[in-house]
């Protein structure tokens, strides 16, 4: 009986970790896409202003 509970607990923990890792990958992809959009917008502003802006110019 104890072995069955241990195996079920292990399956629950590993399943939860897999789900959390999957969610983190989705969040990372969304953040990366937002970064790409922001980078593209800042490049567009630099080309229109006549001067070359650095990617760290707002810091």
C-alpha positions, -999 to 999 in steps of 0.1 A, spaced: 0 0 0 28 24 9 46 17 -24 15 25 -44 11 58 -26 48 66 -31 45 59 -68 13 80 -71 29 109 -52 60 107 -74 38 107 -106 19 137 -92 51 157 -85 67 149 -119 35 156 -137 32 190 -119 68 198 -128 62 189 -164 32 212 -166 50 240 -149 79 237 -173 55 238 -203 38 269 -189 73 286 -184 82 278 -221 50 295 -232 57 326 -211 93 327 -224 80 326 -260 55 354 -253 82 376 -236 106 369 -265 80 380 -291 73 411 -271 110 419 -270 113 414 -308 84 438 -314 99 464 -291 133 460 -308 117 464 -342 98 495 -331 129 511 -316 149 503 -348 121 520 -368 123 551 -346 161 553 -351 158 552 -389 132 579 -389 150 603 -366 181 606 -388 205 595 -360 215 561 -350 202 550 -316 218 523 -296 196 494 -283 205 506 -247 197 542 -255 167 544 -231 187 533 -201 
